[in-house]
């Protein structure tokens, strides 16, 4: 799986201060601390050795050096020697300070980051120095369907919606009896009785592409709008026609878990047991290829044949590209 540039920067922001505080570390030490594969650590730091940043009229590197040892075994030694540019005080503009704070907070949220170390201390000093000037307020536009849905909840009438489901990349037309509209985790949700599935479902309001009130009274009544009560026991519309696939993933690959939305993650010693809602064998085969040979399907015997055989099909498709 490819990691984006912003994710790589966040990892470096967490790793580099940790290495500097210790006067150096092996690739294996870093891999264990940040729950990465040694090869992934080596690739990240090898690229960072070439990074250049603008200094006083010139470009300078970050002072990261990786040398010696067996790279595959994690024995290579990592040393960080901050250059003159990183040693001298920096005069930051407010946008630059804000950018550093956002990136730094993201880095501290990573597994293995030292939340009381040099990076955390530096961010505290930056907040103290810039104070109110680095605070930000964001006004998010309300979903266009929200007024119609709120009125339907109040009036007890059925709505007709066109709903986009990301894991199928399709739009379905549904009739829903709205019971509640609430805000949770930064998103508006509609909870209601779905005529298509004949069951309660929750819908992300920003994924409703069209919405109209039919004017038909459904007579189901309304319930309290507490977000937890409204969403806790109601299956999301995205879970329609999906199957729970349970994977056992090595802890060294745990960072890859975040690339896919999961239902549950459980710690099992040196491995994690992760449950995904899967609709397509193609999606599962792509996941298994990216997660690698050490990942296992725990509940293969309980899965439909197309899902149970997704791993073998993926391997066969790769082998078919070769003559031998």
Helices and strands as residue ranges (DSSP letters): H 5-21, E 25-26, H 27-34, H 38-48, E 52-54, E 59-61, E 64-67, E 77-80, H 84-87, H 94-108, H 118-130, G 131-134, H 146-155, E 157-165, E 170-184, E 187-194, E 199-204, G 205-207, E 208-217, H 227-231, G 237-239, E 243-250, G 251-253, H 254-257, E 264-268, E 271-278, H 281-291, E 296-297, G 300-302, H 305-308, H 310-319
